[in-house]
Amino acid sequence: MRVLICPDKFAGTLSAPEVAQAVADGWTTPGDVLVQRPLADGGPGFVEVLATALGGRRVPVDTVDPLGRPARGEILYADGVAYVESAQACGLHLLTVEERDPRTTTSYGLGLLLAAAAETGAAEIVVGLGGSAVNDAGAGMLAALGAAPLDETGMALPYGGAALIAAASLGGVPSLRQARLVAATDVDNPLTGLHGASNVFGPQKGASREDVLLLDAALEHFAGVLEKAFGVTDLARQPGGGAAGGIGAALIALGGRVTSGINLVTNLIGLDRELDAADLVITGEGSFDHQSLRGKVVAGIAAGARDRGLPCVVLAGRNETGQREAAAAGVTETHTLVEHFGDVETALAEPARGLRELAGRLAGQWSR
């Protein structure tokens, strides 16, 4: 039996390669062929997953986190393309719960990564978007590239999304050496509105209801500034513009195109060929919820399995989707660490053991 193991990360506990290895280690049936293809959809782990699949050269880069503190990022160079990951500089995992404040957090660190990639002469820069702690519509990123947002007096604005309500212009032209930009994202949300960055993702980044209203208005205003600066239209409504706290919109304004992160990754690693050859597909992520079925890894894999008539098993830390909804997406069955252990604490403390034990049970159930 050929088993394709292609999970996303379990955020906060295991990377995607670690999840895949734990499942493979737990599979108990001799003679079965286990194919590991860890995945990412643009969020945390994007560079690691691509480096595992593509090889290439990983170059460390000094950057800053969402609060401007020193952080370490990297650029992956493979086949003439530079890949960067916004979460390495803007990730929610870089902050404690008490530090989360999307009114003041900045995407400046991502701008440093882009500048470093452009300076090497990369013709194309693919930016993985997701898992961010920011809500500044890429304003910090633009500042790092030489185009800081200014108020009406010509003074540079403070970092963060809240200050953008006073934006009047940009203080320069972004320096990207004419590199093409690609935004690889796991969401299709627009920049503003009911389904925009502030309303949908702001609360998990620490925003109160009052903060959400303030940030949404600030991003709507800043979209007009970007439209004027770069000659684009209807920026606040573009699908994917709300990715990573609105960084997607800034990349669109810079001429970038938005693409599905999971589709980009699966195409690069040749996952369609592996799906064609598989008898069983195992995927998963830390929290299997309603967002999982909107452009994330599990949705893409389940759809590919469904189209081929393959069973698709989801392993997750917890499950918050309905059985009918999951089945419609192509999921055959779902197993969680919380159900396996009986409590959240053990699931968080020993995810690898739980995945090995669940895999052993699946081997007995599914192997021929």
C-alpha positions as a Markdown table, in Angstrom:
| # | Residue | x | y | z |
|---|---|---|---|---|
| 1 | Met | 0.0 | 0.0 | 0.0 |
| 2 | Arg | 1.3 | 3.5 | -0.9 |
| 3 | Val | 0.5 | 6.1 | 1.8 |
| 4 | Leu | 1.1 | 9.7 | 1.0 |
| 5 | Ile | 1.7 | 11.7 | 4.2 |
| 6 | Cys | 1.4 | 15.5 | 3.5 |
| 7 | Pro | 0.5 | 17.5 | 6.6 |
| 8 | Asp | 0.8 | 21.1 | 7.5 |
| 9 | Lys | 2.5 | 22.2 | 10.8 |
| 10 | Phe | 0.9 | 21.8 | 14.2 |
| 11 | Ala | 1.3 | 25.4 | 15.2 |
| 12 | Gly | 3.2 | 26.0 | 18.4 |
| 13 | Thr | 4.3 | 22.3 | 18.7 |
| 14 | Leu | 5.6 | 20.6 | 15.5 |
| 15 | Ser | 6.8 | 21.7 | 12.1 |
| 16 | Ala | 5.3 | 20.0 | 9.0 |
| 17 | Pro | 8.4 | 17.8 | 8.5 |
| 18 | Glu | 8.2 | 16.8 | 12.2 |
| 19 | Val | 4.5 | 15.9 | 11.8 |
| 20 | Ala | 5.1 | 13.8 | 8.7 |
| 21 | Gln | 8.0 | 12.0 | 10.4 |
| 22 | Ala | 5.9 | 11.2 | 13.5 |
| 23 | Val | 3.2 | 9.7 | 11.3 |
| 24 | Ala | 5.7 | 7.6 | 9.4 |
| 25 | Asp | 7.4 | 6.4 | 12.6 |
| 26 | Gly | 4.0 | 5.2 | 13.9 |
| 27 | Trp | 2.9 | 3.3 | 10.8 |
| 28 | Thr | 3.2 | -0.3 | 11.8 |
| 29 | Thr | 2.5 | -2.3 | 8.7 |
| 30 | Pro | 5.7 | -3.7 | 7.1 |
| 31 | Gly | 6.0 | -3.5 | 3.3 |
| 32 | Asp | 3.8 | -0.4 | 2.9 |
| 33 | Val | 5.4 | 2.5 | 1.0 |
| 34 | Leu | 5.4 | 5.7 | 3.0 |
| 35 | Val | 5.9 | 9.0 | 1.0 |
| 36 | Gln | 6.5 | 12.1 | 3.1 |
| 37 | Arg | 5.6 | 15.4 | 1.5 |
| 38 | Pro | 5.2 | 18.0 | 4.3 |
| 39 | Leu | 3.4 | 21.1 | 3.2 |
| 40 | Ala | 2.8 | 24.8 | 3.9 |
| 41 | Asp | 0.2 | 27.3 | 2.6 |
| 42 | Gly | 2.3 | 30.5 | 2.9 |
| 43 | Gly | 2.3 | 30.8 | 6.6 |
| 44 | Pro | 4.9 | 29.6 | 9.2 |
| 45 | Gly | 7.1 | 26.9 | 7.8 |
| 46 | Phe | 6.7 | 28.0 | 4.2 |
| 47 | Val | 10.5 | 28.4 | 3.6 |
| 48 | Glu | 11.4 | 25.2 | 5.5 |
| 49 | Val | 8.9 | 23.1 | 3.6 |
| 50 | Leu | 10.2 | 24.4 | 0.2 |
| 51 | Ala | 13.8 | 24.0 | 1.2 |
| 52 | Thr | 13.1 | 20.3 | 2.2 |
| 53 | Ala | 11.5 | 19.7 | -1.2 |
| 54 | Leu | 13.6 | 21.9 | -3.5 |
| 55 | Gly | 17.0 | 22.0 | -1.9 |
| 56 | Gly | 18.4 | 25.3 | -3.0 |
| 57 | Arg | 20.4 | 27.7 | -0.8 |
| 58 | Arg | 19.2 | 29.1 | 2.5 |
| 59 | Val | 20.8 | 32.5 | 3.3 |
| 60 | Pro | 20.3 | 33.9 | 6.9 |
| 61 | Val | 19.2 | 37.5 | 7.1 |
| 62 | Asp | 19.1 | 39.9 | 10.1 |
| 63 | Thr | 15.7 | 41.4 | 10.5 |
| 64 | Val | 13.3 | 42.5 | 13.3 |
| 65 | Asp | 10.1 | 41.1 | 14.8 |
| 66 | Pro | 6.7 | 42.9 | 15.0 |
| 67 | Leu | 7.9 | 45.0 | 17.9 |
| 68 | Gly | 11.2 | 46.0 | 16.2 |
| 69 | Arg | 13.4 | 43.7 | 18.2 |
| 70 | Pro | 16.2 | 41.8 | 16.5 |
| 71 | Ala | 15.1 | 38.6 | 14.8 |
| 72 | Arg | 16.6 | 36.0 | 12.4 |
| 73 | Gly | 15.1 | 35.3 | 9.0 |
| 74 | Glu | 16.3 | 33.6 | 5.9 |
| 75 | Ile | 15.9 | 33.6 | 2.2 |
| 76 | Leu | 15.6 | 30.5 | 0.1 |
| 77 | Tyr | 17.1 | 30.7 | -3.4 |
| 78 | Ala | 16.0 | 27.9 | -5.7 |
| 79 | Asp | 16.0 | 27.8 | -9.5 |
| 80 | Gly | 16.5 | 31.6 | -9.8 |
| 81 | Val | 13.6 | 32.5 | -7.4 |
| 82 | Ala | 13.9 | 33.9 | -3.9 |
| 83 | Tyr | 11.4 | 32.7 | -1.3 |
| 84 | Val | 10.7 | 34.6 | 1.9 |
| 85 | Glu | 8.3 | 34.0 | 4.7 |
| 86 | Ser | 6.5 | 36.9 | 6.4 |
| 87 | Ala | 6.0 | 34.9 | 9.6 |
| 88 | Gln | 9.7 | 34.9 | 10.2 |
| 89 | Ala | 9.6 | 38.7 | 10.8 |
| 90 | Cys | 5.9 | 39.3 | 11.5 |
| 91 | Gly | 4.7 | 36.1 | 13.0 |
| 92 | Leu | 2.2 | 35.9 | 15.9 |
| 93 | His | 4.4 | 33.2 | 17.4 |
| 94 | Leu | 7.1 | 35.8 | 18.0 |
| 95 | Leu | 5.0 | 37.6 | 20.6 |
| 96 | Thr | 3.6 | 36.7 | 24.0 |
| 97 | Val | -0.1 | 37.0 | 24.4 |
| 98 | Glu | 0.5 | 40.2 | 26.4 |
| 99 | Glu | 2.6 | 41.7 | 23.6 |
| 100 | Arg | -0.1 | 41.4 | 20.9 |
| 101 | Asp | -1.4 | 44.7 | 19.8 |
| 102 | Pro | -2.1 | 45.2 | 16.1 |
| 103 | Arg | -2.5 | 48.9 | 16.5 |
| 104 | Thr | 1.3 | 49.2 | 16.9 |
| 105 | Thr | 2.9 | 46.0 | 15.5 |
| 106 | Thr | 4.9 | 46.5 | 12.2 |
| 107 | Ser | 5.8 | 44.6 | 9.1 |
| 108 | Tyr | 9.1 | 46.4 | 8.9 |
| 109 | Gly | 11.0 | 43.2 | 9.3 |
| 110 | Leu | 9.5 | 41.7 | 6.1 |
| 111 | Gly | 10.6 | 44.8 | 4.2 |
| 112 | Leu | 14.2 | 44.0 | 5.3 |
| 113 | Leu | 13.9 | 40.5 | 4.0 |
| 114 | Leu | 12.5 | 41.7 | 0.7 |
| 115 | Ala | 15.3 | 44.3 | 0.4 |
| 116 | Ala | 17.9 | 41.6 | 1.0 |
| 117 | Ala | 16.3 | 39.4 | -1.7 |
| 118 | Ala | 16.2 | 42.3 | -4.2 |
| 119 | Glu | 19.8 | 43.2 | -3.5 |
| 120 | Thr | 21.0 | 39.8 | -4.6 |
| 121 | Gly | 19.4 | 40.4 | -8.0 |
| 122 | Ala | 16.5 | 37.9 | -7.8 |
| 123 | Ala | 14.2 | 38.4 | -10.7 |
| 124 | Glu | 11.2 | 37.0 | -8.8 |
| 125 | Ile | 10.5 | 37.1 | -5.1 |
| 126 | Val | 7.7 | 34.8 | -3.7 |
| 127 | Val | 6.4 | 36.0 | -0.3 |
| 128 | Gly | 4.7 | 33.5 | 1.9 |
| 129 | Leu | 1.9 | 35.2 | 3.8 |
| 130 | Gly | 0.1 | 34.0 | 6.9 |
| 131 | Gly | 0.3 | 33.7 | 10.7 |
| 132 | Ser | 1.1 | 37.4 | 11.2 |
| 133 | Ala | 0.8 | 39.6 | 14.3 |
| 134 | Val | 0.5 | 42.8 | 12.2 |
| 135 | Asn | -2.4 | 44.8 | 10.8 |
| 136 | Asp | -0.6 | 47.6 | 9.1 |
| 137 | Ala | -1.4 | 46.9 | 5.4 |
| 138 | Gly | 2.4 | 46.5 | 4.7 |
| 139 | Ala | 3.1 | 50.1 | 5.8 |
| 140 | Gly | 6.2 | 48.9 | 7.8 |
| 141 | Met | 7.4 | 46.8 | 4.9 |
| 142 | Leu | 7.1 | 49.8 | 2.6 |
| 143 | Ala | 9.1 | 51.9 | 5.1 |
| 144 | Ala | 11.9 | 49.4 | 5.1 |
| 145 | Leu | 11.9 | 49.6 | 1.3 |
| 146 | Gly | 12.3 | 53.4 | 1.3 |
| 147 | Ala | 8.7 | 54.4 | 1.0 |
| 148 | Ala | 7.6 | 55.3 | 4.5 |
| 149 | Pro | 4.0 | 56.6 | 5.0 |
| 150 | Leu | 3.9 | 60.3 | 5.8 |
| 151 | Asp | 1.3 | 62.6 | 7.4 |
| 152 | Glu | 0.2 | 65.9 | 5.9 |
| 153 | Thr | 3.2 | 67.7 | 7.3 |
| 154 | Gly | 5.6 | 65.3 | 5.7 |
| 155 | Met | 6.5 | 63.6 | 9.0 |
| 156 | Ala | 6.9 | 59.8 | 9.1 |
| 157 | Leu | 4.1 | 58.0 | 10.8 |
| 158 | Pro | 4.6 | 55.7 | 13.9 |
| 159 | Tyr | 4.6 | 52.0 | 13.2 |
| 160 | Gly | 1.3 | 50.1 | 13.3 |
| 161 | Gly | -2.1 | 50.0 | 11.7 |
| 162 | Ala | -3.7 | 52.6 | 13.9 |
| 163 | Ala | -1.4 | 55.5 | 12.8 |
| 164 | Leu | -2.4 | 55.0 | 9.1 |
| 165 | Ile | -5.6 | 57.0 | 9.6 |
| 166 | Ala | -3.3 | 60.0 | 9.3 |
| 167 | Ala | -1.4 | 58.9 | 6.2 |
| 168 | Ala | -1.3 | 61.4 | 3.4 |
| 169 | Ser | 1.5 | 60.1 | 1.1 |
| 170 | Leu | 4.6 | 57.9 | 0.8 |
| 171 | Gly | 8.1 | 59.3 | 1.3 |
| 172 | Gly | 9.8 | 57.6 | -1.6 |
| 173 | Val | 9.7 | 54.8 | -4.2 |
| 174 | Pro | 10.1 | 51.3 | -3.0 |
| 175 | Ser | 13.5 | 49.8 | -3.9 |
| 176 | Leu | 13.0 | 46.3 | -5.3 |
| 177 | Arg | 15.3 | 46.5 | -8.4 |
| 178 | Gln | 12.4 | 45.6 | -10.6 |
| 179 | Ala | 11.9 | 42.1 | -9.1 |
| 180 | Arg | 8.6 | 40.5 | -9.8 |
| 181 | Leu | 6.5 | 39.9 | -6.6 |
| 182 | Val | 4.3 | 36.9 | -5.9 |
| 183 | Ala | 2.1 | 36.8 | -2.8 |
| 184 | Ala | 1.5 | 33.2 | -1.7 |
| 185 | Thr | -1.4 | 33.2 | 0.7 |
| 186 | Asp | -3.8 | 30.9 | 2.5 |
| 187 | Val | -6.7 | 33.3 | 2.5 |
| 188 | Asp | -8.8 | 35.3 | -0.1 |
| 189 | Asn | -10.0 | 38.0 | 2.3 |
| 190 | Pro | -10.0 | 41.6 | 1.1 |
| 191 | Leu | -8.2 | 44.3 | 2.9 |
| 192 | Thr | -11.3 | 45.9 | 4.6 |
| 193 | Gly | -14.9 | 45.3 | 5.4 |
| 194 | Leu | -16.8 | 42.6 | 7.2 |
| 195 | His | -14.5 | 39.9 | 5.7 |
| 196 | Gly | -11.4 | 42.1 | 5.8 |
| 197 | Ala | -8.1 | 41.8 | 7.7 |
| 198 | Ser | -9.1 | 43.7 | 10.7 |
| 199 | Asn | -12.6 | 42.2 | 11.3 |
| 200 | Val | -11.6 | 38.5 | 10.6 |
| 201 | Phe | -8.0 | 38.3 | 12.0 |
| 202 | Gly | -7.7 | 41.3 | 14.2 |
| 203 | Pro | -9.2 | 39.7 | 17.4 |
| 204 | Gln | -6.7 | 36.8 | 17.3 |
| 205 | Lys | -3.9 | 39.4 | 17.2 |
| 206 | Gly | -5.1 | 41.2 | 20.3 |
| 207 | Ala | -7.6 | 43.7 | 18.9 |
| 208 | Ser | -10.7 | 44.7 | 20.8 |
| 209 | Arg | -14.0 | 45.5 | 19.1 |
| 210 | Glu | -13.1 | 49.2 | 19.3 |
| 211 | Asp | -9.6 | 48.4 | 17.9 |
| 212 | Val | -11.2 | 46.5 | 14.9 |
| 213 | Leu | -13.3 | 49.5 | 13.9 |
| 214 | Leu | -10.3 | 51.9 | 14.2 |
| 215 | Leu | -8.0 | 49.6 | 12.2 |
| 216 | Asp | -10.6 | 48.9 | 9.5 |
| 217 | Ala | -11.1 | 52.6 | 9.0 |
| 218 | Ala | -7.3 | 53.2 | 9.0 |
| 219 | Leu | -6.7 | 50.6 | 6.4 |
| 220 | Glu | -9.5 | 51.9 | 4.2 |
| 221 | His | -7.9 | 55.3 | 4.3 |
| 222 | Phe | -4.4 | 53.9 | 3.6 |
| 223 | Ala | -5.7 | 52.0 | 0.6 |
| 224 | Gly | -6.6 | 55.3 | -0.9 |
| 225 | Val | -3.0 | 56.5 | -0.3 |
| 226 | Leu | -1.6 | 53.4 | -2.0 |
| 227 | Glu | -4.0 | 53.7 | -4.9 |
| 228 | Lys | -2.8 | 57.3 | -5.5 |
| 229 | Ala | 0.9 | 56.4 | -5.1 |
| 230 | Phe | 0.9 | 53.3 | -7.4 |
| 231 | Gly | -1.9 | 54.0 | -9.8 |
| 232 | Val | -4.1 | 51.0 | -8.8 |
| 233 | Thr | -7.8 | 50.9 | -8.2 |
| 234 | Asp | -10.2 | 49.2 | -5.8 |
| 235 | Leu | -7.3 | 48.0 | -3.7 |
| 236 | Ala | -9.4 | 47.5 | -0.5 |
| 237 | Arg | -11.6 | 44.9 | -2.3 |
| 238 | Gln | -9.0 | 42.8 | -4.0 |
| 239 | Pro | -9.1 | 39.1 | -3.0 |
| 240 | Gly | -6.0 | 38.2 | -0.9 |
| 241 | Gly | -5.4 | 41.8 | 0.0 |
| 242 | Gly | -6.2 | 41.1 | 3.6 |
| 243 | Ala | -3.6 | 38.4 | 3.9 |
| 244 | Ala | -1.1 | 38.8 | 6.7 |
| 245 | Gly | -2.8 | 41.9 | 8.1 |
| 246 | Gly | -3.1 | 43.6 | 4.8 |
| 247 | Ile | 0.5 | 42.9 | 3.5 |
| 248 | Gly | -1.2 | 41.3 | 0.5 |
| 249 | Ala | -2.7 | 44.6 | -0.5 |
| 250 | Ala | 0.7 | 46.4 | -0.3 |
| 251 | Leu | 2.2 | 43.6 | -2.6 |
| 252 | Ile | -0.7 | 44.0 | -5.0 |
| 253 | Ala | -0.1 | 47.8 | -5.1 |
| 254 | Leu | 3.6 | 47.1 | -5.9 |
| 255 | Gly | 2.4 | 45.1 | -8.9 |
| 256 | Gly | 2.5 | 41.7 | -7.3 |
| 257 | Arg | 0.2 | 38.9 | -8.1 |
| 258 | Val | -1.7 | 36.8 | -5.6 |
| 259 | Thr | -1.6 | 33.0 | -5.8 |
| 260 | Ser | -2.8 | 30.1 | -3.7 |
| 261 | Gly | 0.0 | 29.2 | -1.3 |
| 262 | Ile | -1.0 | 25.5 | -1.2 |
| 263 | Asn | -1.3 | 25.3 | -4.9 |
| 264 | Leu | 2.2 | 26.9 | -5.4 |
| 265 | Val | 3.8 | 24.5 | -3.0 |
| 266 | Thr | 2.1 | 21.4 | -4.3 |
| 267 | Asn | 3.1 | 22.4 | -7.9 |
| 268 | Leu | 6.7 | 23.0 | -6.9 |
| 269 | Ile | 7.1 | 19.6 | -5.2 |
| 270 | Gly | 5.1 | 17.6 | -7.8 |
| 271 | Leu | 2.4 | 16.5 | -5.4 |
| 272 | Asp | -0.1 | 15.7 | -8.2 |
| 273 | Arg | 2.2 | 12.9 | -9.3 |
| 274 | Glu | 2.2 | 11.5 | -5.7 |
| 275 | Leu | -1.5 | 11.8 | -5.4 |
| 276 | Asp | -1.9 | 9.9 | -8.7 |
| 277 | Ala | 0.2 | 7.0 | -7.3 |
| 278 | Ala | -1.3 | 6.9 | -3.7 |
| 279 | Asp | -3.7 | 4.5 | -2.2 |
| 280 | Leu | -4.3 | 6.5 | 1.0 |
| 281 | Val | -3.7 | 10.2 | 1.8 |
| 282 | Ile | -3.0 | 11.5 | 5.3 |
| 283 | Thr | -2.9 | 15.2 | 6.0 |
| 284 | Gly | -3.6 | 17.5 | 8.9 |
| 285 | Glu | -2.9 | 20.5 | 11.0 |
| 286 | Gly | -3.0 | 21.7 | 14.6 |
| 287 | Ser | -6.5 | 23.1 | 14.5 |
| 288 | Phe | -9.0 | 21.7 | 11.9 |
| 289 | Asp | -11.6 | 24.4 | 11.8 |
| 290 | His | -13.7 | 26.4 | 9.4 |
| 291 | Gln | -10.7 | 28.3 | 8.1 |
| 292 | Ser | -9.0 | 25.0 | 7.2 |
| 293 | Leu | -11.5 | 24.5 | 4.3 |
| 294 | Arg | -10.8 | 28.0 | 2.8 |
| 295 | Gly | -7.6 | 27.6 | 0.9 |
| 296 | Lys | -5.4 | 25.9 | 3.5 |
| 297 | Val | -3.4 | 22.8 | 3.2 |
| 298 | Val | -6.1 | 20.4 | 4.3 |
| 299 | Ala | -8.6 | 21.8 | 1.8 |
| 300 | Gly | -6.2 | 21.5 | -1.1 |
| 301 | Ile | -5.2 | 18.0 | -0.2 |
| 302 | Ala | -8.7 | 16.7 | 0.5 |
| 303 | Ala | -10.0 | 18.1 | -2.8 |
| 304 | Gly | -7.1 | 16.4 | -4.7 |
| 305 | Ala | -7.9 | 13.1 | -3.0 |
| 306 | Arg | -11.6 | 13.5 | -3.6 |
| 307 | Asp | -11.1 | 14.1 | -7.3 |
| 308 | Arg | -9.1 | 10.9 | -7.6 |
| 309 | Gly | -11.5 | 8.8 | -5.5 |
| 310 | Leu | -8.9 | 8.4 | -2.7 |
| 311 | Pro | -9.6 | 8.1 | 1.0 |
| 312 | Cys | -8.2 | 11.2 | 2.9 |
| 313 | Val | -7.6 | 11.0 | 6.6 |
| 314 | Val | -7.1 | 14.2 | 8.6 |
| 315 | Leu | -5.0 | 14.1 | 11.8 |
| 316 | Ala | -5.4 | 17.2 | 13.9 |
| 317 | Gly | -4.8 | 18.6 | 17.4 |
| 318 | Arg | -8.5 | 19.4 | 17.7 |
| 319 | Asn | -11.5 | 19.4 | 15.4 |
| 320 | Glu | -14.0 | 22.2 | 15.1 |
| 321 | Thr | -15.6 | 21.3 | 11.7 |
| 322 | Gly | -18.8 | 19.5 | 11.1 |
| 323 | Gln | -18.7 | 16.0 | 9.7 |
| 324 | Arg | -20.9 | 16.9 | 6.7 |
| 325 | Glu | -18.8 | 20.0 | 5.9 |
| 326 | Ala | -15.6 | 18.0 | 6.1 |
| 327 | Ala | -17.0 | 15.1 | 4.0 |
| 328 | Ala | -18.1 | 17.6 | 1.3 |
| 329 | Ala | -14.5 | 18.9 | 1.2 |
| 330 | Gly | -13.2 | 15.4 | 0.6 |
| 331 | Val | -12.3 | 14.3 | 4.1 |
| 332 | Thr | -13.0 | 10.6 | 4.8 |
| 333 | Glu | -12.4 | 10.7 | 8.5 |
| 334 | Thr | -10.8 | 12.9 | 11.2 |
| 335 | His | -8.8 | 11.9 | 14.3 |
| 336 | Thr | -7.6 | 14.3 | 16.9 |
| 337 | Leu | -4.9 | 14.4 | 19.6 |
| 338 | Val | -7.4 | 15.8 | 22.1 |
| 339 | Glu | -9.8 | 12.9 | 21.6 |
| 340 | His | -6.9 | 10.4 | 21.7 |
| 341 | Phe | -5.4 | 11.7 | 24.9 |
| 342 | Gly | -8.6 | 12.9 | 26.5 |
| 343 | Asp | -7.3 | 16.4 | 27.4 |
| 344 | Val | -5.7 | 19.4 | 25.8 |
| 345 | Glu | -2.7 | 19.6 | 28.0 |
| 346 | Thr | -1.3 | 16.2 | 27.0 |
| 347 | Ala | -2.1 | 16.9 | 23.3 |
| 348 | Leu | 0.0 | 20.0 | 23.5 |
| 349 | Ala | 2.8 | 18.4 | 25.5 |
| 350 | Glu | 3.2 | 15.2 | 23.5 |
| 351 | Pro | 1.9 | 15.7 | 20.0 |
| 352 | Ala | 4.6 | 13.5 | 18.4 |
| 353 | Arg | 3.7 | 10.5 | 20.6 |
| 354 | Gly | 0.0 | 11.0 | 19.9 |
| 355 | Leu | 0.6 | 11.1 | 16.1 |
| 356 | Arg | 2.7 | 7.9 | 16.3 |
| 357 | Glu | -0.1 | 6.2 | 18.2 |
| 358 | Leu | -2.8 | 7.4 | 15.9 |
| 359 | Ala | -0.8 | 6.3 | 12.9 |
| 360 | Gly | -0.4 | 2.9 | 14.3 |
| 361 | Arg | -4.1 | 2.6 | 14.7 |
| 362 | Leu | -4.7 | 3.8 | 11.1 |
| 363 | Ala | -2.2 | 1.2 | 9.8 |
| 364 | Gly | -4.3 | -1.5 | 11.3 |
| 365 | Gln | -7.5 | 0.0 | 10.0 |
| 366 | Trp | -6.4 | 0.9 | 6.4 |
| 367 | Ser | -3.5 | -1.3 | 5.4 |
| 368 | Arg | -4.4 | -4.2 | 3.1 |
